[in-house]
Amino acid sequence: MSIQERRTRERGLRQQLIIATARELAENEGWDAVTTRRLAERIEYSQPVLYSHFAGKDEIVEAVAVEGFVELTGALRLARRSVDDPHESLGKVASAYADFANANPALFDAMFTRTTRLPFGADATPAPLIAAFGEIQAAVAPLAGDRDVETLTEVWWSMLHGLVTLGRDGRLRPDFADRRMALVTQLLG
């Protein structure tokens, strides 16, 4: 391995360490606890080293969010492919989405709640975001009939996301979560 290849590999490892540490800190203490100073202390590098990887906290949050979309895509794909029936598959995708949000609150916030420059539905949309949407669309498509699949997917995802977010924030009756998930699935029937 050349010196340049080693440096590139080490740089990539440092970048992953920064992302993982930010995510861990956010999950344990919230995003307000994630500062460049605390990250530098935790990873045992100076702040200038951290800034050589990311311009600031916002870029770190975006990197965490992109990794979250990779994980979400995997969870949605696994759920979607776990059954053959389209209605059941859609229900599994809805449950996987809710489970992901509940299991990873700070990550979910980075992906959807915190302000980022990550574009959705645009030419510059990062591939992991497109892949996550693609998994939802793949679950919706068999039930679309003659409706526009992409628009129907956006509407269904909006309903699902709203239910998950409101439920996660304690703004909906907790005892009715299963009923709401069943209804959001049935609406496409």
Secondary structure as a PSIPRED ss2 file (coil, helix, strand):
# PSIPRED VFORMAT (PSIPRED V4.0)

   1 M C   1.000  0.000  0.000
   2 S C   1.000  0.000  0.000
   3 I H   0.000  1.000  0.000
   4 Q H   0.000  1.000  0.000
   5 E H   0.000  1.000  0.000
   6 R H   0.000  1.000  0.000
   7 R H   0.000  1.000  0.000
   8 T H   0.000  1.000  0.000
   9 R H   0.000  1.000  0.000
  10 E H   0.000  1.000  0.000
  11 R H   0.000  1.000  0.000
  12 G H   0.000  1.000  0.000
  13 L H   0.000  1.000  0.000
  14 R H   0.000  1.000  0.000
  15 Q H   0.000  1.000  0.000
  16 Q H   0.000  1.000  0.000
  17 L H   0.000  1.000  0.000
  18 I H   0.000  1.000  0.000
  19 I H   0.000  1.000  0.000
  20 A H   0.000  1.000  0.000
  21 T H   0.000  1.000  0.000
  22 A H   0.000  1.000  0.000
  23 R H   0.000  1.000  0.000
  24 E H   0.000  1.000  0.000
  25 L H   0.000  1.000  0.000
  26 A H   0.000  1.000  0.000
  27 E H   0.000  1.000  0.000
  28 N H   0.000  1.000  0.000
  29 E H   0.000  1.000  0.000
  30 G C   1.000  0.000  0.000
  31 W H   0.000  1.000  0.000
  32 D H   0.000  1.000  0.000
  33 A H   0.000  1.000  0.000
  34 V C   1.000  0.000  0.000
  35 T C   1.000  0.000  0.000
  36 T H   0.000  1.000  0.000
  37 R H   0.000  1.000  0.000
  38 R H   0.000  1.000  0.000
  39 L H   0.000  1.000  0.000
  40 A H   0.000  1.000  0.000
  41 E H   0.000  1.000  0.000
  42 R H   0.000  1.000  0.000
  43 I H   0.000  1.000  0.000
  44 E C   1.000  0.000  0.000
  45 Y C   1.000  0.000  0.000
  46 S C   1.000  0.000  0.000
  47 Q H   0.000  1.000  0.000
  48 P H   0.000  1.000  0.000
  49 V H   0.000  1.000  0.000
  50 L H   0.000  1.000  0.000
  51 Y H   0.000  1.000  0.000
  52 S C   1.000  0.000  0.000
  53 H C   1.000  0.000  0.000
  54 F C   1.000  0.000  0.000
  55 A C   1.000  0.000  0.000
  56 G C   1.000  0.000  0.000
  57 K H   0.000  1.000  0.000
  58 D H   0.000  1.000  0.000
  59 E H   0.000  1.000  0.000
  60 I H   0.000  1.000  0.000
  61 V H   0.000  1.000  0.000
  62 E H   0.000  1.000  0.000
  63 A H   0.000  1.000  0.000
  64 V H   0.000  1.000  0.000
  65 A H   0.000  1.000  0.000
  66 V H   0.000  1.000  0.000
  67 E H   0.000  1.000  0.000
  68 G H   0.000  1.000  0.000
  69 F H   0.000  1.000  0.000
  70 V H   0.000  1.000  0.000
  71 E H   0.000  1.000  0.000
  72 L H   0.000  1.000  0.000
  73 T H   0.000  1.000  0.000
  74 G H   0.000  1.000  0.000
  75 A H   0.000  1.000  0.000
  76 L H   0.000  1.000  0.000
  77 R H   0.000  1.000  0.000
  78 L H   0.000  1.000  0.000
  79 A H   0.000  1.000  0.000
  80 R H   0.000  1.000  0.000
  81 R H   0.000  1.000  0.000
  82 S C   1.000  0.000  0.000
  83 V C   1.000  0.000  0.000
  84 D C   1.000  0.000  0.000
  85 D C   1.000  0.000  0.000
  86 P H   0.000  1.000  0.000
  87 H H   0.000  1.000  0.000
  88 E H   0.000  1.000  0.000
  89 S H   0.000  1.000  0.000
  90 L H   0.000  1.000  0.000
  91 G H   0.000  1.000  0.000
  92 K H   0.000  1.000  0.000
  93 V H   0.000  1.000  0.000
  94 A H   0.000  1.000  0.000
  95 S H   0.000  1.000  0.000
  96 A H   0.000  1.000  0.000
  97 Y H   0.000  1.000  0.000
  98 A H   0.000  1.000  0.000
  99 D H   0.000  1.000  0.000
 100 F H   0.000  1.000  0.000
 101 A H   0.000  1.000  0.000
 102 N H   0.000  1.000  0.000
 103 A H   0.000  1.000  0.000
 104 N C   1.000  0.000  0.000
 105 P H   0.000  1.000  0.000
 106 A H   0.000  1.000  0.000
 107 L H   0.000  1.000  0.000
 108 F H   0.000  1.000  0.000
 109 D H   0.000  1.000  0.000
 110 A H   0.000  1.000  0.000
 111 M H   0.000  1.000  0.000
 112 F H   0.000  1.000  0.000
 113 T H   0.000  1.000  0.000
 114 R C   1.000  0.000  0.000
 115 T C   1.000  0.000  0.000
 116 T C   1.000  0.000  0.000
 117 R C   1.000  0.000  0.000
 118 L C   1.000  0.000  0.000
 119 P C   1.000  0.000  0.000
 120 F C   1.000  0.000  0.000
 121 G C   1.000  0.000  0.000
 122 A C   1.000  0.000  0.000
 123 D C   1.000  0.000  0.000
 124 A C   1.000  0.000  0.000
 125 T C   1.000  0.000  0.000
 126 P C   1.000  0.000  0.000
 127 A H   0.000  1.000  0.000
 128 P H   0.000  1.000  0.000
 129 L H   0.000  1.000  0.000
 130 I H   0.000  1.000  0.000
 131 A H   0.000  1.000  0.000
 132 A H   0.000  1.000  0.000
 133 F H   0.000  1.000  0.000
 134 G H   0.000  1.000  0.000
 135 E H   0.000  1.000  0.000
 136 I H   0.000  1.000  0.000
 137 Q H   0.000  1.000  0.000
 138 A H   0.000  1.000  0.000
 139 A H   0.000  1.000  0.000
 140 V H   0.000  1.000  0.000
 141 A H   0.000  1.000  0.000
 142 P H   0.000  1.000  0.000
 143 L H   0.000  1.000  0.000
 144 A C   1.000  0.000  0.000
 145 G C   1.000  0.000  0.000
 146 D C   1.000  0.000  0.000
 147 R C   1.000  0.000  0.000
 148 D C   1.000  0.000  0.000
 149 V H   0.000  1.000  0.000
 150 E H   0.000  1.000  0.000
 151 T H   0.000  1.000  0.000
 152 L H   0.000  1.000  0.000
 153 T H   0.000  1.000  0.000
 154 E H   0.000  1.000  0.000
 155 V H   0.000  1.000  0.000
 156 W H   0.000  1.000  0.000
 157 W H   0.000  1.000  0.000
 158 S H   0.000  1.000  0.000
 159 M H   0.000  1.000  0.000
 160 L H   0.000  1.000  0.000
 161 H H   0.000  1.000  0.000
 162 G H   0.000  1.000  0.000
 163 L H   0.000  1.000  0.000
 164 V H   0.000  1.000  0.000
 165 T H   0.000  1.000  0.000
 166 L H   0.000  1.000  0.000
 167 G H   0.000  1.000  0.000
 168 R H   0.000  1.000  0.000
 169 D C   1.000  0.000  0.000
 170 G C   1.000  0.000  0.000
 171 R C   1.000  0.000  0.000
 172 L C   1.000  0.000  0.000
 173 R C   1.000  0.000  0.000
 174 P H   0.000  1.000  0.000
 175 D H   0.000  1.000  0.000
 176 F H   0.000  1.000  0.000
 177 A H   0.000  1.000  0.000
 178 D H   0.000  1.000  0.000
 179 R H   0.000  1.000  0.000
 180 R H   0.000  1.000  0.000
 181 M H   0.000  1.000  0.000
 182 A H   0.000  1.000  0.000
 183 L H   0.000  1.000  0.000
 184 V H   0.000  1.000  0.000
 185 T H   0.000  1.000  0.000
 186 Q H   0.000  1.000  0.000
 187 L C   1.000  0.000  0.000
 188 L C   1.000  0.000  0.000
 189 G C   1.000  0.000  0.000
